[in-house]
Amino acid sequence: MIATWIRCLALVVFLGLGTSTAASPARHEQLLHRLVAEQFERSVADTIALTEIPAPPFAEGDRANAFVRMLTDAGLADVGRDREGNVLALLPSGRRRGNVVVVAAHLDSVFPGGTDVRVRRSGQRLTAPGVADNARGLAVLLAVVRSMVSVGIQTQTDILFVGTVGEEGAGDLRGVRYLLTEGEYRERVTAFIALDGINPARVVNRSVGSRRYRSAFSGPGGHSYSAFGTVNPVHALAATVTSLQAIAVPATPRTTYSASIISGGTSVNAIPAEAVLEVDLRSESQQHLEQLEASYLSGAASAVATENVARGSAGRLVSVTHQLTGNRPAGETSPSHPLVALAVQSLSEHGFQAQLAAASTDSNIPMSLGIPALTLGVGGRSEGEHSLSEWLELPQSETQRAMQAIALIILRAARAGIAGPRR
């Protein structure tokens, strides 16, 4: 009650300081700065509450519904969910159907249903699966919303706060992909900021693209002794892995591959009728990613052909079918772009030396579309993301500074009307 009274008094004082247009932005920033810091304890409580609502891949509904209620309680009137399941909450600029800056944090975690997501708290440390990735990002987004609503800030563009679905793993960025290619705001988005990760100095301006394949090698099968000499899908699979590891990839832009899962066969004394290989191909460069993909597919085709020449006969051949199970585009927001400069400056003002980095996040999609995008760490320290031992520490002073920097980055981006040429 006392904290609420103080915030209201601060707002009254602010509104009574005068109406000089030149000075208003600075006063807005000062008040926003103070209100965001005051959100610290509530943001910790939000982090715990959101972590303890399960949000497995493709089953984010319960957390999404809770997030809708929390955004509504924060003071936003236009809150709901789109067809893909994303939570959308608009903070309007007052301009009719103007440009939109998106601020997003993903709702989903990597953990399957039934995982124990209860938070254990010891001092500054919170331990639970998904507490850092990405319940904390959602909590910081809420803190920014409450503070901006309290200040009553006017900007050049609308701000669309989004809780995205499907950021993790097999979700393949389905939420942000829908938002920017099919959603109602798709033609209006001119900048994109994701809150994902903890290190407050880390600014992701390069997206790591990926192609993931499930390659199924099939053949006639047979008895391991009496049908000896028959084509064998495992032979073709093994030759494919050998060809994959022979592909030369550059260190810069970083490009990688992994033969990740192998399965198949029914018995040790049977030539298998099917063998399955799953691979993960990645690069910071879309061009190099596509070249790596082509080399992998060519290697698989060559391996099948070699096995058929060696052991095939009419009607008894090996074949391969490829299923694309993941497709994340690579992209970049140039280090010289105003959005990057704005983020670097705002972080510096709060004692953080920005480190430009590459990662696979919701920002992959806007970058691939030519929309200026960044992914920001939300402050604190963490270890064990994507494991059952995941933990998060939130030292108050450092975390408050990170929250303040993020709020100013969002405000300044929306106030400047930052945009880029959309492809």
Rosetta blueprint (number, residue, H / E / L):
1 M L
2 I H
3 A H
4 T H
5 W H
6 I H
7 R H
8 C H
9 L H
10 A H
11 L H
12 V H
13 V H
14 F H
15 L H
16 G L
17 L L
18 G L
19 T L
20 S L
21 T L
22 A L
23 A L
24 S H
25 P H
26 A H
27 R H
28 H H
29 E H
30 Q H
31 L H
32 L H
33 H H
34 R H
35 L H
36 V H
37 A H
38 E H
39 Q L
40 F H
41 E H
42 R H
43 S H
44 V H
45 A H
46 D H
47 T H
48 I H
49 A H
50 L H
51 T H
52 E L
53 I L
54 P L
55 A L
56 P L
57 P L
58 F L
59 A L
60 E L
61 G H
62 D H
63 R H
64 A H
65 N H
66 A H
67 F H
68 V H
69 R H
70 M H
71 L H
72 T H
73 D H
74 A L
75 G L
76 L L
77 A L
78 D E
79 V E
80 G E
81 R E
82 D L
83 R L
84 E L
85 G L
86 N L
87 V E
88 L E
89 A E
90 L E
91 L E
92 P L
93 S L
94 G L
95 R L
96 R L
97 R L
98 G L
99 N L
100 V E
101 V E
102 V E
103 V E
104 A E
105 A E
106 H E
107 L L
108 D L
109 S L
110 V L
111 F L
112 P L
113 G L
114 G L
115 T L
116 D L
117 V L
118 R L
119 V L
120 R E
121 R E
122 S E
123 G L
124 Q L
125 R E
126 L E
127 T E
128 A L
129 P L
130 G L
131 V H
132 A H
133 D H
134 N H
135 A H
136 R H
137 G H
138 L H
139 A H
140 V H
141 L H
142 L H
143 A H
144 V H
145 V H
146 R H
147 S H
148 M H
149 V H
150 S H
151 V H
152 G L
153 I L
154 Q L
155 T L
156 Q L
157 T L
158 D E
159 I E
160 L E
161 F E
162 V E
163 G E
164 T E
165 V L
166 G L
167 E L
168 E L
169 G H
170 A H
171 G H
172 D L
173 L L
174 R H
175 G H
176 V H
177 R H
178 Y H
179 L H
180 L H
181 T H
182 E L
183 G L
184 E L
185 Y L
186 R L
187 E L
188 R L
189 V E
190 T E
191 A E
192 F E
193 I E
194 A E
195 L E
196 D L
197 G L
198 I L
199 N L
200 P L
201 A L
202 R E
203 V E
204 V E
205 N E
206 R E
207 S E
208 V L
209 G E
210 S E
211 R E
212 R E
213 Y E
214 R E
215 S E
216 A E
217 F E
218 S E
219 G L
220 P L
221 G L
222 G E
223 H E
224 S L
225 Y L
226 S L
227 A L
228 F L
229 G L
230 T L
231 V L
232 N L
233 P H
234 V H
235 H H
236 A H
237 L H
238 A H
239 A H
240 T H
241 V H
242 T H
243 S H
244 L H
245 Q H
246 A L
247 I L
248 A L
249 V L
250 P L
251 A L
252 T L
253 P L
254 R L
255 T E
256 T E
257 Y E
258 S E
259 A E
260 S E
261 I E
262 I E
263 S E
264 G E
265 G L
266 T L
267 S L
268 V L
269 N L
270 A E
271 I E
272 P L
273 A L
274 E E
275 A E
276 V E
277 L E
278 E E
279 V E
280 D E
281 L E
282 R E
283 S E
284 E L
285 S L
286 Q H
287 Q H
288 H H
289 L H
290 E H
291 Q H
292 L H
293 E H
294 A H
295 S H
296 Y H
297 L H
298 S H
299 G H
300 A H
301 A H
302 S H
303 A H
304 V H
305 A H
306 T H
307 E H
308 N H
309 V H
310 A H
311 R H
312 G L
313 S E
314 A L
315 G L
316 R E
317 L L
318 V L
319 S E
320 V E
321 T E
322 H E
323 Q E
324 L E
325 T E
326 G E
327 N E
328 R E
329 P L
330 A L
331 G E
332 E E
333 T L
334 S L
335 P L
336 S L
337 H L
338 P H
339 L H
340 V H
341 A H
342 L H
343 A H
344 V H
345 Q H
346 S H
347 L H
348 S H
349 E H
350 H L
351 G L
352 F L
353 Q L
354 A L
355 Q E
356 L E
357 A E
358 A E
359 A E
360 S L
361 T L
362 D L
363 S L
364 N H
365 I H
366 P H
367 M H
368 S H
369 L L
370 G L
371 I L
372 P L
373 A E
374 L E
375 T E
376 L E
377 G L
378 V L
379 G L
380 G L
381 R E
382 S E
383 E E
384 G L
385 E L
386 H L
387 S L
388 L L
389 S L
390 E L
391 W E
392 L E
393 E E
394 L L
395 P L
396 Q H
397 S H
398 E H
399 T H
400 Q H
401 R H
402 A H
403 M H
404 Q H
405 A H
406 I H
407 A H
408 L H
409 I H
410 I H
411 L H
412 R H
413 A H
414 A H
415 R H
416 A H
417 G L
418 I L
419 A L
420 G L
421 P L
422 R L
423 R L
